[in-house]
């Protein structure tokens, strides 16, 4: 049985902006820690401004697509 890919639903005001790690976690329906780990493993690109991380929506969508398309070995 093939799993369906989940579609990310974004609030209207965030569609052309960047989001924080907390917002990215809520959008992706994962924990903040999972987002941190993805950044550390270079699976998700993000920028850190002083204390705060920001993630581009396009990068979050790309991560979401690659996260759920794993090939069998």
Biopython code that builds the backbone (N, CA, C, O; Angstrom):
import numpy as np
from Bio.PDB.StructureBuilder import StructureBuilder

atoms = [
    (1, "UNK", "N", (0.843, -1.167, 0.000)),
    (1, "UNK", "CA", (0.000, 0.000, 0.000)),
    (1, "UNK", "C", (0.895, 1.239, 0.000)),
    (1, "UNK", "O", (1.843, 1.323, 0.780)),
    (2, "UNK", "N", (0.602, 2.169, -0.848)),
    (2, "UNK", "CA", (1.406, 3.380, -0.966)),
    (2, "UNK", "C", (0.842, 4.482, -0.083)),
    (2, "UNK", "O", (-0.362, 4.739, -0.074)),
    (3, "UNK", "N", (1.731, 5.125, 0.658)),
    (3, "UNK", "CA", (1.296, 6.227, 1.515)),
    (3, "UNK", "C", (1.103, 7.479, 0.689)),
    (3, "UNK", "O", (1.844, 7.730, -0.262)),
    (4, "UNK", "N", (0.115, 8.254, 1.051)),
    (4, "UNK", "CA", (-0.105, 9.542, 0.397)),
    (4, "UNK", "C", (0.803, 10.585, 1.024)),
    (4, "UNK", "O", (1.057, 10.562, 2.229)),
    (5, "UNK", "N", (1.287, 11.495, 0.200)),
    (5, "UNK", "CA", (2.101, 12.586, 0.718)),
    (5, "UNK", "C", (1.201, 13.614, 1.373)),
    (5, "UNK", "O", (0.148, 13.973, 0.848)),
    (6, "UNK", "N", (1.640, 14.080, 2.535)),
    (6, "UNK", "CA", (0.869, 15.135, 3.197)),
    (6, "UNK", "C", (1.220, 16.464, 2.561)),
    (6, "UNK", "O", (2.379, 16.715, 2.230)),
    (7, "UNK", "N", (0.245, 17.293, 2.393)),
    (7, "UNK", "CA", (0.443, 18.623, 1.833)),
    (7, "UNK", "C", (0.577, 19.616, 2.978)),
    (7, "UNK", "O", (-0.199, 19.571, 3.932)),
    (8, "UNK", "N", (1.549, 20.504, 2.892)),
    (8, "UNK", "CA", (1.731, 21.522, 3.920)),
    (8, "UNK", "C", (0.699, 22.611, 3.705)),
    (8, "UNK", "O", (0.574, 23.145, 2.603)),
    (9, "UNK", "N", (-0.038, 22.942, 4.750)),
    (9, "UNK", "CA", (-0.979, 24.051, 4.647)),
    (9, "UNK", "C", (-0.424, 25.231, 5.431)),
    (9, "UNK", "O", (-0.152, 25.133, 6.627)),
    (10, "UNK", "N", (-0.266, 26.335, 4.739)),
    (10, "UNK", "CA", (0.348, 27.513, 5.336)),
    (10, "UNK", "C", (-0.681, 28.610, 5.553)),
    (10, "UNK", "O", (-1.561, 28.813, 4.716)),
    (11, "UNK", "N", (-0.577, 29.315, 6.664)),
    (11, "UNK", "CA", (-1.421, 30.503, 6.846)),
    (11, "UNK", "C", (-1.108, 31.524, 5.753)),
    (11, "UNK", "O", (0.031, 31.610, 5.294)),
    (12, "UNK", "N", (-2.090, 32.282, 5.344)),
    (12, "UNK", "CA", (-1.921, 33.218, 4.229)),
    (12, "UNK", "C", (-0.791, 34.209, 4.442)),
    (12, "UNK", "O", (-0.037, 34.487, 3.509)),
    (13, "UNK", "N", (-0.654, 34.750, 5.652)),
    (13, "UNK", "CA", (0.354, 35.782, 5.882)),
    (13, "UNK", "C", (1.777, 35.236, 5.869)),
    (13, "UNK", "O", (2.722, 36.022, 5.794)),
    (14, "UNK", "N", (1.966, 33.915, 5.940)),
    (14, "UNK", "CA", (3.306, 33.337, 5.978)),
    (14, "UNK", "C", (3.752, 32.778, 4.629)),
    (14, "UNK", "O", (4.874, 32.284, 4.514)),
    (15, "UNK", "N", (2.902, 32.845, 3.612)),
    (15, "UNK", "CA", (3.222, 32.189, 2.349)),
    (15, "UNK", "C", (4.459, 32.746, 1.671)),
    (15, "UNK", "O", (5.215, 31.969, 1.086)),
    (16, "UNK", "N", (4.711, 34.054, 1.715)),
    (16, "UNK", "CA", (5.892, 34.572, 1.045)),
    (16, "UNK", "C", (6.920, 35.094, 2.039)),
    (16, "UNK", "O", (7.760, 35.918, 1.676)),
    (17, "UNK", "N", (6.871, 34.641, 3.259)),
    (17, "UNK", "CA", (7.827, 35.056, 4.278)),
    (17, "UNK", "C", (8.647, 33.883, 4.761)),
    (17, "UNK", "O", (8.592, 32.780, 4.218)),
    (18, "UNK", "N", (9.404, 34.161, 5.794)),
    (18, "UNK", "CA", (10.148, 33.114, 6.473)),
    (18, "UNK", "C", (9.449, 32.818, 7.782)),
    (18, "UNK", "O", (8.694, 33.641, 8.301)),
    (19, "UNK", "N", (9.707, 31.636, 8.308)),
    (19, "UNK", "CA", (9.081, 31.236, 9.556)),
    (19, "UNK", "C", (10.148, 30.844, 10.564)),
    (19, "UNK", "O", (11.282, 30.527, 10.203)),
    (20, "UNK", "N", (9.767, 30.870, 11.825)),
    (20, "UNK", "CA", (10.671, 30.442, 12.890)),
    (20, "UNK", "C", (10.645, 28.922, 12.999)),
    (20, "UNK", "O", (9.859, 28.257, 12.325)),
    (21, "UNK", "N", (11.499, 28.385, 13.844)),
    (21, "UNK", "CA", (11.521, 26.938, 14.041)),
    (21, "UNK", "C", (10.208, 26.460, 14.641)),
    (21, "UNK", "O", (9.692, 25.414, 14.248)),
    (22, "UNK", "N", (9.668, 27.205, 15.577)),
    (22, "UNK", "CA", (8.399, 26.827, 16.196)),
    (22, "UNK", "C", (7.284, 26.795, 15.159)),
    (22, "UNK", "O", (6.493, 25.853, 15.117)),
    (23, "UNK", "N", (7.225, 27.829, 14.321)),
    (23, "UNK", "CA", (6.201, 27.876, 13.276)),
    (23, "UNK", "C", (6.406, 26.747, 12.259)),
    (23, "UNK", "O", (5.442, 26.132, 11.807)),
    (24, "UNK", "N", (7.664, 26.482, 11.905)),
    (24, "UNK", "CA", (7.963, 25.397, 10.966)),
    (24, "UNK", "C", (7.537, 24.053, 11.531)),
    (24, "UNK", "O", (7.031, 23.201, 10.802)),
    (25, "UNK", "N", (7.739, 23.862, 12.821)),
    (25, "UNK", "CA", (7.334, 22.616, 13.472)),
    (25, "UNK", "C", (5.817, 22.453, 13.450)),
    (25, "UNK", "O", (5.305, 21.364, 13.187)),
    (26, "UNK", "N", (5.107, 23.537, 13.727)),
    (26, "UNK", "CA", (3.638, 23.477, 13.696)),
    (26, "UNK", "C", (3.129, 23.197, 12.299)),
    (26, "UNK", "O", (2.208, 22.399, 12.123)),
    (27, "UNK", "N", (3.716, 23.841, 11.301)),
    (27, "UNK", "CA", (3.302, 23.655, 9.918)),
    (27, "UNK", "C", (3.559, 22.221, 9.472)),
    (27, "UNK", "O", (2.715, 21.608, 8.818)),
    (28, "UNK", "N", (4.727, 21.687, 9.828)),
    (28, "UNK", "CA", (5.128, 20.344, 9.405)),
    (28, "UNK", "C", (4.558, 19.240, 10.281)),
    (28, "UNK", "O", (4.675, 18.058, 9.958)),
    (29, "UNK", "N", (3.943, 19.628, 11.388)),
    (29, "UNK", "CA", (3.378, 18.676, 12.348)),
    (29, "UNK", "C", (4.437, 17.731, 12.911)),
    (29, "UNK", "O", (4.231, 16.523, 13.022)),
    (30, "UNK", "N", (5.580, 18.328, 13.262)),
    (30, "UNK", "CA", (6.656, 17.614, 13.941)),
    (30, "UNK", "C", (7.078, 18.454, 15.139)),
    (30, "UNK", "O", (6.568, 19.557, 15.336)),
    (31, "UNK", "N", (7.999, 17.943, 15.933)),
    (31, "UNK", "CA", (8.477, 18.695, 17.085)),
    (31, "UNK", "C", (9.526, 19.717, 16.663)),
    (31, "UNK", "O", (10.108, 19.621, 15.583)),
    (32, "UNK", "N", (9.754, 20.689, 17.528)),
    (32, "UNK", "CA", (10.819, 21.658, 17.267)),
    (32, "UNK", "C", (12.165, 20.958, 17.225)),
    (32, "UNK", "O", (13.039, 21.321, 16.437)),
    (33, "UNK", "N", (12.330, 19.955, 18.072)),
    (33, "UNK", "CA", (13.589, 19.208, 18.107)),
    (33, "UNK", "C", (13.861, 18.539, 16.757)),
    (33, "UNK", "O", (15.006, 18.487, 16.308)),
    (34, "UNK", "N", (12.816, 18.032, 16.116)),
    (34, "UNK", "CA", (12.985, 17.407, 14.802)),
    (34, "UNK", "C", (13.470, 18.423, 13.770)),
    (34, "UNK", "O", (14.268, 18.091, 12.894)),
    (35, "UNK", "N", (12.991, 19.647, 13.875)),
    (35, "UNK", "CA", (13.438, 20.708, 12.971)),
    (35, "UNK", "C", (14.905, 21.041, 13.245)),
    (35, "UNK", "O", (15.691, 21.184, 12.308)),
    (36, "UNK", "N", (15.278, 21.166, 14.523)),
    (36, "UNK", "CA", (16.677, 21.411, 14.886)),
    (36, "UNK", "C", (17.590, 20.315, 14.339)),
    (36, "UNK", "O", (18.650, 20.604, 13.784)),
    (37, "UNK", "N", (17.179, 19.073, 14.494)),
    (37, "UNK", "CA", (17.986, 17.941, 14.022)),
    (37, "UNK", "C", (18.142, 18.001, 12.506)),
    (37, "UNK", "O", (19.236, 17.770, 11.993)),
    (38, "UNK", "N", (17.073, 18.306, 11.787)),
    (38, "UNK", "CA", (17.136, 18.415, 10.327)),
    (38, "UNK", "C", (18.098, 19.519, 9.903)),
    (38, "UNK", "O", (18.817, 19.372, 8.915)),
    (39, "UNK", "N", (18.113, 20.622, 10.644)),
    (39, "UNK", "CA", (19.044, 21.716, 10.344)),
    (39, "UNK", "C", (20.478, 21.266, 10.597)),
    (39, "UNK", "O", (21.359, 21.505, 9.772)),
    (40, "UNK", "N", (20.715, 20.617, 11.735)),
    (40, "UNK", "CA", (22.060, 20.141, 12.087)),
    (40, "UNK", "C", (22.589, 19.130, 11.072)),
    (40, "UNK", "O", (23.785, 19.109, 10.781)),
    (41, "UNK", "N", (21.705, 18.297, 10.537)),
    (41, "UNK", "CA", (22.097, 17.274, 9.567)),
    (41, "UNK", "C", (22.119, 17.809, 8.135)),
    (41, "UNK", "O", (22.306, 17.046, 7.187)),
    (42, "UNK", "N", (21.929, 19.113, 7.982)),
    (42, "UNK", "CA", (21.906, 19.780, 6.675)),
    (42, "UNK", "C", (20.817, 19.239, 5.756)),
    (42, "UNK", "O", (20.967, 19.262, 4.535)),
    (43, "UNK", "N", (19.735, 18.757, 6.330)),
    (43, "UNK", "CA", (18.585, 18.318, 5.540)),
    (43, "UNK", "C", (17.609, 19.462, 5.318)),
    (43, "UNK", "O", (16.781, 19.420, 4.408)),
    (44, "UNK", "N", (17.713, 20.481, 6.156)),
    (44, "UNK", "CA", (16.858, 21.663, 6.066)),
    (44, "UNK", "C", (17.747, 22.884, 6.235)),
    (44, "UNK", "O", (18.470, 23.001, 7.225)),
    (45, "UNK", "N", (17.692, 23.791, 5.270)),
    (45, "UNK", "CA", (18.534, 24.979, 5.382)),
    (45, "UNK", "C", (17.801, 26.069, 6.150)),
    (45, "UNK", "O", (16.601, 26.280, 5.976)),
    (46, "UNK", "N", (18.548, 26.751, 6.999)),
    (46, "UNK", "CA", (18.001, 27.824, 7.831)),
    (46, "UNK", "C", (19.107, 28.819, 8.129)),
    (46, "UNK", "O", (20.293, 28.501, 8.030)),
    (47, "UNK", "N", (18.708, 30.009, 8.489)),
    (47, "UNK", "CA", (19.671, 31.060, 8.853)),
    (47, "UNK", "C", (19.425, 31.480, 10.286)),
    (47, "UNK", "O", (18.285, 31.527, 10.749)),
    (48, "UNK", "N", (20.510, 31.784, 10.983)),
    (48, "UNK", "CA", (20.391, 32.226, 12.363)),
    (48, "UNK", "C", (20.782, 33.700, 12.438)),
    (48, "UNK", "O", (21.900, 34.077, 12.086)),
    (49, "UNK", "N", (19.853, 34.521, 12.897)),
    (49, "UNK", "CA", (20.095, 35.945, 13.100)),
    (49, "UNK", "C", (20.185, 36.190, 14.593)),
    (49, "UNK", "O", (19.175, 36.123, 15.294)),
    (50, "UNK", "N", (21.370, 36.470, 15.084)),
    (50, "UNK", "CA", (21.626, 36.633, 16.515)),
    (50, "UNK", "C", (21.158, 35.396, 17.282)),
    (50, "UNK", "O", (21.910, 34.429, 17.398)),
    (51, "UNK", "N", (19.943, 35.409, 17.802)),
    (51, "UNK", "CA", (19.435, 34.290, 18.590)),
    (51, "UNK", "C", (18.365, 33.488, 17.874)),
    (51, "UNK", "O", (18.075, 32.364, 18.284)),
    (52, "UNK", "N", (17.770, 34.022, 16.823)),
    (52, "UNK", "CA", (16.591, 33.418, 16.212)),
    (52, "UNK", "C", (16.901, 32.789, 14.863)),
    (52, "UNK", "O", (17.635, 33.348, 14.048)),
    (53, "UNK", "N", (16.326, 31.620, 14.650)),
    (53, "UNK", "CA", (16.442, 30.931, 13.377)),
    (53, "UNK", "C", (15.297, 31.346, 12.464)),
    (53, "UNK", "O", (14.189, 31.614, 12.930)),
    (54, "UNK", "N", (15.567, 31.397, 11.165)),
    (54, "UNK", "CA", (14.501, 31.640, 10.196)),
    (54, "UNK", "C", (14.656, 30.644, 9.051)),
    (54, "UNK", "O", (15.764, 30.350, 8.602)),
    (55, "UNK", "N", (13.530, 30.140, 8.601)),
    (55, "UNK", "CA", (13.496, 29.125, 7.558)),
    (55, "UNK", "C", (12.604, 29.630, 6.436)),
    (55, "UNK", "O", (11.479, 30.065, 6.680)),
    (56, "UNK", "N", (13.101, 29.573, 5.217)),
    (56, "UNK", "CA", (12.289, 29.969, 4.063)),
    (56, "UNK", "C", (11.229, 28.907, 3.825)),
    (56, "UNK", "O", (11.476, 27.711, 3.982)),
    (57, "UNK", "N", (10.057, 29.360, 3.446)),
    (57, "UNK", "CA", (8.939, 28.452, 3.188)),
    (57, "UNK", "C", (9.310, 27.455, 2.088)),
    (57, "UNK", "O", (8.971, 26.276, 2.183)),
    (58, "UNK", "N", (9.996, 27.918, 1.056)),
    (58, "UNK", "CA", (10.386, 27.033, -0.050)),
    (58, "UNK", "C", (11.303, 25.917, 0.451)),
    (58, "UNK", "O", (11.185, 24.770, 0.021)),
    (59, "UNK", "N", (12.222, 26.259, 1.367)),
    (59, "UNK", "CA", (13.115, 25.250, 1.929)),
    (59, "UNK", "C", (12.348, 24.254, 2.791)),
    (59, "UNK", "O", (12.646, 23.060, 2.791)),
    (60, "UNK", "N", (11.364, 24.753, 3.521)),
    (60, "UNK", "CA", (10.544, 23.877, 4.357)),
    (60, "UNK", "C", (9.735, 22.915, 3.484)),
    (60, "UNK", "O", (9.610, 21.736, 3.813)),
    (61, "UNK", "N", (9.189, 23.410, 2.384)),
    (61, "UNK", "CA", (8.430, 22.547, 1.474)),
    (61, "UNK", "C", (9.337, 21.508, 0.828)),
    (61, "UNK", "O", (8.945, 20.351, 0.678)),
    (62, "UNK", "N", (10.559, 21.918, 0.439)),
    (62, "UNK", "CA", (11.512, 20.972, -0.156)),
    (62, "UNK", "C", (11.893, 19.890, 0.849)),
    (62, "UNK", "O", (11.981, 18.715, 0.493)),
    (63, "UNK", "N", (12.118, 20.278, 2.091)),
    (63, "UNK", "CA", (12.431, 19.308, 3.142)),
    (63, "UNK", "C", (11.263, 18.354, 3.346)),
    (63, "UNK", "O", (11.456, 17.147, 3.498)),
    (64, "UNK", "N", (10.076, 18.890, 3.349)),
    (64, "UNK", "CA", (8.879, 18.077, 3.547)),
    (64, "UNK", "C", (8.742, 17.037, 2.440)),
    (64, "UNK", "O", (8.383, 15.891, 2.711)),
    (65, "UNK", "N", (9.024, 17.422, 1.198)),
    (65, "UNK", "CA", (8.942, 16.492, 0.069)),
    (65, "UNK", "C", (9.993, 15.391, 0.189)),
    (65, "UNK", "O", (9.678, 14.220, -0.023)),
    (66, "UNK", "N", (11.221, 15.737, 0.521)),
    (66, "UNK", "CA", (12.291, 14.731, 0.611)),
    (66, "UNK", "C", (12.129, 13.862, 1.851)),
    (66, "UNK", "O", (12.554, 12.707, 1.861)),
    (67, "UNK", "N", (11.526, 14.405, 2.878)),
    (67, "UNK", "CA", (11.337, 13.647, 4.113)),
    (67, "UNK", "C", (10.433, 12.444, 3.895)),
    (67, "UNK", "O", (10.653, 11.390, 4.492)),
    (68, "UNK", "N", (9.435, 12.585, 3.059)),
    (68, "UNK", "CA", (8.454, 11.529, 2.865)),
    (68, "UNK", "C", (8.653, 10.711, 1.592)),
    (68, "UNK", "O", (7.835, 9.846, 1.279)),
    (69, "UNK", "N", (9.723, 10.972, 0.861)),
    (69, "UNK", "CA", (9.958, 10.126, -0.313)),
    (69, "UNK", "C", (11.277, 9.388, -0.119)),
    (69, "UNK", "O", (12.325, 9.808, -0.609)),
    (70, "UNK", "N", (11.198, 8.313, 0.587)),
    (70, "UNK", "CA", (12.368, 7.475, 0.830)),
    (70, "UNK", "C", (12.292, 6.286, -0.120)),
    (70, "UNK", "O", (11.226, 5.707, -0.335)),
    (71, "UNK", "N", (13.430, 5.939, -0.678)),
    (71, "UNK", "CA", (13.446, 4.786, -1.575)),
    (71, "UNK", "C", (13.915, 3.552, -0.816)),
    (71, "UNK", "O", (14.677, 3.646, 0.145)),
    (72, "UNK", "N", (13.446, 2.401, -1.264)),
    (72, "UNK", "CA", (13.852, 1.145, -0.632)),
    (72, "UNK", "C", (15.248, 0.776, -1.111)),
    (72, "UNK", "O", (15.612, 1.058, -2.253)),
    (73, "UNK", "N", (16.017, 0.155, -0.253)),
    (73, "UNK", "CA", (17.369, -0.259, -0.642)),
    (73, "UNK", "C", (17.354, -1.654, -1.176)),
    (73, "UNK", "O", (18.400, -2.181, -1.556)),
]
sb = StructureBuilder()
sb.init_structure("model")
sb.init_model(0)
sb.init_chain("A")
sb.init_seg("    ")
for serial, (resi, resn, name, xyz) in enumerate(atoms, 1):
    if name == "N":
        sb.init_residue(resn, " ", resi, " ")
    sb.init_atom(name, np.array(xyz, "f"), 0.0, 1.0, " ", f" {name:<3s}", serial, name[0])
structure = sb.get_structure()
